[in-house]
Amino acid sequence: MKIDPYKHEEKYLNWKAKLNGSLPEIREFNSKRILDYIFDMEKGINIAMGSKKGARSYPRLNNLRQRKNNYSPFSQK
């Protein structure tokens, strides 16, 4: 049994459940691309050749989710 003291899985799944198909603070086009990237990482799709195959961990997914504004230089303010 894996212990998750920082509740990474719970945080990520709650964030994913609250999404309405797009990120509110980012333009629609950029939002779709960022969400596609994060969901691909969740499944382990489109990973670099040198990286370990398989899905990314919940701490890694939370890190990607929190840094999402860095991916979109033209976010709406």
QUIPESUL-V618043 format. One record per residue. PHI is phi in whole degrees, -180 to 180 (none if undefined). D_LAST is the distance of its C-alpha to the last C-alpha in Angstrom with 1 decimal. Layout:
BEGIN
PHI:D_LAST, PHI:D_LAST
END
This chain:
BEGIN
none:42.8, -87:39.6, -101:38.2, -122:34.5, -66:34.3, -95:30.5, 56:29.9, -63:27.8, -63:29.1, -63:28.4, -62:24.8, -66:24.1, -67:26.0, -65:24.3, -62:20.8, -65:22.2, -70:23.8, -81:20.7, -66:18.9, -113:19.0, 92:19.1, -155:15.5, -90:12.6, -67:10.3, -92:6.9, -127:8.2, -56:9.8, -57:13.4, -61:15.3, -67:13.8, -61:13.9, -62:17.5, -66:18.5, -66:17.2, -64:18.9, -60:22.0, -63:22.2, -64:22.0, -70:24.5, -65:26.7, -66:26.9, -63:27.9, -88:30.7, 89:31.6, -99:31.0, 58:30.1, -100:30.9, -57:32.2, -59:35.9, -83:36.6, -83:34.8, -65:36.6, -75:36.6, 115:35.3, -68:32.4, -83:30.1, -75:30.5, -65:28.2, -61:27.3, -68:26.2, -64:24.2, -65:22.4, -63:21.8, -62:20.3, -63:18.1, -72:16.8, -96:16.1, -61:14.4, -69:11.1, -71:13.6, -78:14.9, -117:11.9, -70:11.2, -113:9.0, -74:6.4, -78:3.8, -124:0.0
END
